[in-house]
Amino acid sequence: MIELTLIGLLPILMAFELNLIGIIFLGELVVLGLLPIMLALRGSRLRDRSLWLVLGLLALYFTAQVLTDVVRQTAFNELARGWSRILLFAANFLVFYLLVGLERGRLLAFAWASVLGGLLYQFVGPEAEFGWKTGFAKPVTVSVILLLAMLPMAAATRRLVLPIALLLLAGLNLALDFRSLSGILTLTAVLVALPSLMRKLGFEPRPLPWRALLPLLGLMAVITAGSLKVYAHFADAGWLGEKAKTKYEDQAAFGDLGLLLGGRNEWLASLPAIQDRPWLGHGSWPTNPTYVQAHALSLWRLGIDHRYTLAPTDLIPTHSHLLGAWVEAGIGGAIFWLGVLVMTLRAIGNLVAWRDPLRPYFLYLLVLFLWDMLFSPFAGFRRVEDAFALLVMLRGLRGVPEPMAKARRLVRRGWSRQGARRRRGKALRGQTAPASGT
């Protein structure tokens, strides 16, 4: 009972921020208190090889960050923020693994608690922005996916309803100018529908082998490109509003990759920074006006007004888990996120063969995780979101659960045994009842 209470409480406590060494959530302080207790009580459960691979990569990431900061003589304030970010992420992951584990019921409970925490943050968070894209989009999306996945409907119906619902959510986010979530939902819808398409073509869905990961990545890239083309058509026609049209015209200056990379133009600064220091990075929270000015100059040459795209700081722009870790920690940080990225692709390949009711949610979460690794900064609440995404990734790496057909046979067997017991009971009652006419 205590464990279930903690599973429901921790994500809600993450809505409350404390300004200590940068932003730390109240739930993370609880996690730090729970970590030694959980290790003492449940440390023997840390046996999964994939888990130890993640922990080993995390240790490499942290070691690379420490070494880089020592060599670069990073200031203590920045050093403390960089180190605490990795350590808090590791603590969240370990406590979530030991408390929630990979059980479907507990993962579902944590997911619902996270929805409540996300909604609560919109009312109590000091940096919350009361809006769709900046607040309510993800909690509402997860709620819809979980509700549909939990409905007691036939598998064939679910395969039709969920992809359509995901595409409708994608259209809603596109209309509200949240194009990244729109693309993520579109890709998730295709992956959810993929087993049905495979069966109609005469193939039985199975976990994708390693050699199929590259075609899977290619499929995801094609779907992403198609989503961007749809967005470009609607934005250019003005159907998404004047603001979206202006944004599209600015990002179109980047050429064919403009819609994807134009919205994340920080790579214009992060790639030169990585090229200059590929092995040992620039240190935690690195500031260097040279790269910021080069970024502004590149945007100016493309005809984009940099006043609307640059923050007033000398912090080297990255806006990516992967590029940010490479800039700050060097090659060790890049190896961690590249390793997790490959493992996430492998988990998605396994999920193709699942008939688990939570498969749509797992796919959505892992596709979102892939996007964040490539195009979102690793900071703030993503320490919590990414730690939970790692749990889902490990569940996916475990392979395919029991097929639903086998589960249905077990259920029917249970029903048949109950029926047999009822028939025996009726027979016994019939033998003991007095004969009629006596």
C-alpha positions in Angstrom: 0.0 0.0 0.0 2.9 2.4 0.8 4.5 1.6 -2.5 1.3 2.4 -4.5 0.9 5.6 -2.5 4.4 6.7 -3.5 3.8 5.8 -7.1 0.8 8.1 -7.1 2.4 10.8 -5.1 5.8 11.2 -6.6 4.7 12.5 -10.1 2.3 15.0 -8.4 5.1 16.3 -6.1 7.1 17.0 -9.3 4.8 19.9 -9.9 6.4 21.9 -7.1 9.7 23.7 -7.9 12.5 24.7 -5.6 15.3 27.0 -6.6 18.3 25.3 -4.9 21.1 24.3 -7.3 19.1 25.5 -10.2 15.5 24.2 -10.4 14.9 21.0 -8.4 11.4 19.5 -7.9 10.0 18.6 -4.5 9.5 15.1 -5.8 13.2 14.8 -6.6 14.0 15.6 -2.9 11.7 12.7 -1.9 13.5 10.5 -4.5 16.9 11.3 -2.9 15.5 10.3 0.5 14.0 7.1 -0.9 17.1 6.0 -2.9 19.2 4.5 -0.1 16.0 2.8 1.4 15.0 1.3 -2.0 18.6 0.1 -2.6 18.7 -1.6 0.8 15.3 -3.2 0.4 15.2 -4.0 -3.3 18.8 -3.7 -4.5 18.8 -7.4 -5.4 16.3 -6.7 -8.2 19.0 -4.8 -10.2 19.8 -7.8 -12.4 18.5 -6.8 -15.8 21.4 -6.7 -18.4 19.8 -3.8 -20.2 19.5 -1.9 -16.9 23.2 -2.3 -16.2 24.0 -1.2 -19.7 22.0 2.0 -19.1 23.7 2.5 -15.7 27.1 1.9 -17.3 26.5 4.5 -20.0 25.2 6.9 -17.3 28.4 6.4 -15.3 30.4 7.2 -18.5 28.4 10.3 -19.1 28.9 11.6 -15.5 32.7 10.7 -15.6 33.1 12.6 -18.8 31.3 15.6 -17.4 33.4 15.6 -14.2 36.7 15.2 -16.2 35.7 18.0 -18.6 34.8 20.4 -15.8 38.0 19.7 -14.0 40.1 20.2 -17.1 38.2 23.3 -18.2 38.2 24.7 -14.6 34.4 25.3 -14.8 33.0 27.7 -12.2 31.5 26.0 -9.1 27.9 27.3 -9.8 27.9 25.9 -13.3 29.7 22.7 -12.3 27.2 22.0 -9.5 24.2 22.5 -11.9 25.8 20.2 -14.5 26.7 17.4 -12.1 23.4 17.6 -10.2 21.4 17.3 -13.4 23.0 14.0 -14.2 22.9 12.7 -10.7 19.2 13.6 -10.2 18.4 12.0 -13.5 20.1 8.8 -12.4 18.4 8.9 -8.9 15.0 9.3 -10.6 15.6 6.4 -12.9 16.8 4.0 -10.1 14.0 4.9 -7.7 11.4 4.6 -10.5 12.9 1.2 -11.5 12.9 -0.2 -7.9 9.5 1.3 -7.0 7.5 1.1 -10.2 9.4 -1.7 -12.0 8.3 -2.9 -15.4 4.9 -4.2 -14.3 2.0 -3.0 -16.5 -0.3 -2.0 -13.7 2.3 0.1 -11.9 3.4 1.8 -15.1 -0.2 2.6 -15.8 -0.7 4.1 -12.3 2.5 6.2 -12.7 1.3 7.4 -16.1 -2.0 8.6 -14.7 -0.3 10.3 -11.7 2.1 12.0 -14.2 -1.0 13.4 -16.0 -2.3 14.8 -12.7 1.2 16.3 -12.0 1.4 17.9 -15.4 -2.1 19.5 -15.0 -1.3 20.6 -11.4 1.9 22.3 -12.6 -0.2 24.6 -14.8 -1.7 26.1 -11.7 1.2 26.0 -9.2 4.4 26.1 -11.4 6.2 29.5 -11.3 7.2 29.2 -15.0 3.9 27.6 -16.2 2.3 29.2 -19.2 -1.4 28.7 -19.2 -1.9 27.5 -22.8 -2.2 24.4 -25.0 1.3 24.1 -26.5 3.0 25.2 -23.3 0.9 23.3 -20.8 -2.2 21.2 -21.5 -1.3 19.4 -24.8 0.7 16.5 -23.4 -1.5 15.7 -20.3 -4.6 15.8 -22.5 -2.9 13.6 -25.2 -1.8 11.0 -22.7 -5.2 11.0 -21.0 -7.0 10.2 -24.4 -4.5 7.5 -25.3 -4.8 5.8 -21.9 -8.6 6.0 -21.8 -8.9 4.5 -25.3 -6.4 1.8 -24.5 -8.3 0.8 -21.3 -11.7 0.6 -23.0 -13.1 -3.0 -23.0 -13.3 -3.4 -26.8 -12.3 -6.1 -29.2 -8.7 -6.1 -30.5 -9.8 -5.5 -34.1 -11.9 -2.5 -33.0 -9.0 -1.1 -31.0 -6.7 -1.3 -33.9 -9.0 0.9 -35.8 -10.1 3.4 -33.1 -6.7 4.2 -31.7 -4.9 5.1 -34.9 -7.8 7.3 -35.9 -7.9 9.0 -32.5 -4.2 9.6 -32.7 -4.5 11.2 -36.1 -7.4 13.4 -34.9 -5.1 14.5 -32.0 -2.4 15.2 -34.5 -4.7 17.4 -36.5 -5.8 19.2 -33.4 -2.2 19.9 -32.4 -1.4 21.0 -36.0 -4.3 23.5 -35.9 -3.0 24.8 -32.5 0.5 25.2 -34.0 2.1 22.4 -32.0 3.7 20.8 -35.0 6.3 18.6 -33.2 3.6 16.9 -31.1 1.5 16.6 -34.3 4.3 14.8 -36.1 4.9 12.5 -33.1 1.3 11.5 -32.9 1.2 10.9 -36.6 4.2 8.6 -36.4 2.7 6.8 -33.4 -0.6 6.2 -35.3 1.3 4.5 -38.1 3.3 2.3 -35.7 0.1 1.4 -33.8 -1.6 0.4 -37.1 1.5 -1.4 -38.5 0.6 -4.9 -37.1 -2.8 -4.8 -38.8 -1.2 -3.7 -42.1 1.3 -6.6 -41.8 -1.4 -9.2 -41.2 -3.4 -7.9 -44.2 -0.3 -8.4 -46.3 0.1 -12.0 -45.0 2.9 -11.3 -42.4 2.7 -12.2 -38.7 4.0 -9.3 -36.6 7.2 -10.3 -34.8 10.0 -8.3 -33.0 12.1 -6.6 -35.6 15.7 -7.8 -35.8 18.6 -5.5 -35.5 19.0 -5.4 -39.3 15.4 -4.0 -39.5 16.2 -1.0 -37.3 17.6 1.0 -40.2 14.5 0.5 -42.4 12.4 1.4 -39.3 14.3 4.6 -38.9 13.8 5.3 -42.6 10.1 4.7 -42.3 10.0 7.1 -39.4 11.9 9.7 -41.4 9.5 9.3 -44.3 6.5 9.8 -42.1 8.1 12.8 -40.5 8.9 14.3 -43.9 5.3 13.8 -44.9 3.9 15.4 -41.8 6.2 18.4 -42.5 4.9 18.7 -46.0 1.3 18.8 -44.8 2.2 21.4 -42.2 4.0 23.5 -44.9 0.9 23.4 -47.2 -1.4 24.5 -44.4 0.9 27.1 -43.0 1.8 28.6 -46.4 -1.9 28.9 -47.2 -2.6 30.7 -44.0 -5.0 28.1 -42.6 -3.1 27.9 -39.3 -3.0 31.7 -38.7 -0.7 34.5 -39.4 1.8 33.6 -36.7 2.3 30.1 -38.1 2.6 31.5 -41.6 5.3 34.0 -40.5 7.2 31.2 -38.7 7.0 28.9 -41.7 8.3 31.7 -44.1 11.3 32.3 -41.7 12.2 28.6 -41.4 11.8 28.0 -45.1 15.0 30.0 -45.5 16.9 26.8 -44.4 15.8 25.0 -47.6 14.5 21.5 -47.8 15.4 20.8 -44.2 14.1 24.1 -43.0 11.0 23.0 -41.2 12.8 20.4 -39.3 16.1 22.1 -38.5 14.9 25.7 -38.9 12.8 25.3 -35.8 15.8 24.0 -34.0 18.4 26.3 -35.5 20.7 26.0 -32.4 22.6 23.4 -34.3 24.3 26.3 -36.2 26.2 27.0 -33.0 26.4 23.5 -31.4 28.0 21.8 -34.3 31.0 24.2 -34.5 31.4 23.9 -30.8 31.5 20.1 -31.0 34.0 20.4 -33.9 36.3 22.5 -31.8 36.2 20.2 -28.8 34.9 16.8 -29.8 36.6 14.7 -27.1 36.5 16.9 -24.0 33.6 19.3 -24.1 33.2 22.9 -23.1 32.1 22.1 -19.5 28.8 22.4 -17.6 26.5 25.3 -18.8 29.2 26.6 -21.1 29.2 30.3 -22.1 31.1 31.5 -25.2 30.0 34.6 -27.1 31.9 33.4 -30.2 29.4 30.7 -30.9 26.5 32.9 -30.0 27.7 35.5 -32.5 28.4 32.9 -35.2 24.8 31.6 -34.7 23.4 35.1 -35.1 25.6 35.7 -38.2 24.4 32.4 -39.8 20.7 33.4 -39.2 21.4 36.9 -40.6 22.9 35.4 -43.8 19.8 33.3 -44.2 17.6 36.3 -43.9 16.1 35.5 -40.5 15.8 38.2 -37.9 17.8 36.7 -35.0 16.1 38.9 -32.4 13.2 36.5 -32.4 15.3 33.3 -32.2 18.2 34.1 -29.8 18.0 34.4 -26.0 20.0 37.3 -24.4 22.8 35.1 -23.0 26.2 33.8 -24.0 25.2 30.2 -23.2 26.2 28.0 -26.2 22.9 27.1 -27.9 22.1 23.3 -28.3 18.4 22.5 -27.8 19.1 18.7 -28.0 19.9 16.0 -25.5 22.5 14.6 -27.8 24.2 17.8 -29.0 23.9 19.4 -25.5 25.7 16.5 -23.8 28.4 16.4 -26.5 29.0 20.2 -26.2 29.1 20.0 -22.4 30.7 16.6 -21.6 32.4 15.7 -24.8 32.3 12.3 -26.5 31.2 10.5 -23.3 28.0 12.4 -23.1 27.3 11.7 -26.8 27.9 8.0 -26.3 25.3 7.8 -23.6 22.5 9.4 -25.6 23.5 7.6 -28.8 23.4 4.3 -26.9 20.0 5.1 -25.4 18.7 6.2 -28.8 19.7 2.8 -30.4 18.1 0.9 -27.4 14.9 2.9 -27.8 14.7 2.0 -31.5 15.2 -1.6 -30.5 12.3 -1.3 -28.0 10.1 0.2 -30.6 10.9 -2.7 -32.9 9.9 -5.1 -30.2 6.6 -3.2 -29.5 5.5 -3.8 -33.1 4.7 -7.4 -32.2 2.9 -6.6 -29.0 -0.8 -6.9 -28.4 -0.6 -5.3 -25.0 -3.4 -2.8 -24.4 -0.8 -0.2 -23.3 1.2 -0.6 -26.5 -0.1 2.7 -28.0 1.0 4.6 -24.9 4.4 3.0 -24.9 4.9 3.8 -28.5 3.9 7.4 -28.1 6.2 7.8 -25.1 9.2 6.3 -26.9 8.7 8.3 -30.1 8.5 11.4 -28.0 11.7 10.3 -26.2 13.4 9.9 -29.6 12.3 13.4 -30.6 13.6 14.9 -27.3 16.9 13.2 -27.6 17.4 14.9 -31.0 15.6 18.2 -30.7 14.9 19.1 -27.1 17.2 20.4 -24.3 17.9 18.1 -21.4 16.8 20.2 -18.4 14.0 20.7 -15.9 11.1 18.3 -16.0 12.7 16.1 -18.6 14.9 14.6 -15.9 11.7 13.0 -14.7 10.0 12.3 -18.1 13.2 10.7 -19.5 13.7 8.6 -16.4 10.2 7.1 -16.8 10.8 6.8 -20.6 13.8 4.6 -19.8 11.5 2.3 -17.8 9.2 1.9 -20.8 12.3 1.3 -23.0 13.5 -1.5 -20.7 10.0 -3.1 -20.8 10.1 -3.0 -24.6 13.6 -4.5 -24.6 12.4 -7.5 -22.6 10.7 -8.8 -25.8 7.1 -9.8 -26.6 4.7 -10.6 -23.8 2.4 -13.5 -24.0 0.2 -13.3 -27.2 -3.3 -12.3 -26.6 -4.5 -15.5 -28.1 -2.8 -17.5 -25.4 -4.2 -15.1 -22.8 -7.7 -15.6 -24.1 -7.2 -19.4 -24.0 -6.2 -19.1 -20.3 -9.3 -17.0 -19.6 -11.5 -19.5 -21.4 -9.9 -22.3 -19.5 -10.7 -20.5 -16.3 -14.3 -20.0 -17.4 -14.6 -23.6 -18.4 -13.3 -24.7 -15.0 -15.8 -22.4 -13.2 -18.6 -23.8 -15.4 -17.5 -27.4 -14.6 -17.6 -26.6 -10.9 -21.1 -25.1 -11.3 -22.3 -28.2 -13.2 -20.9 -30.5 -10.5 -22.6 -28.4 -7.9 -26.0 -28.6 -9.6 -25.6 -32.3 -10.0 -24.8 -32.8 -6.4 -27.8 -30.6 -5.4 -30.0 -32.7 -7.8 -28.9 -35.9 -6.1 -29.7 -34.6 -2.6 -33.0 -33.1 -3.5 -36.2 -35.1 -2.6 -37.9 -37.0 -5.4 -41.1 -35.5 -6.7 -44.4 -37.3 -5.7 -43.1 -38.7 -2.4 
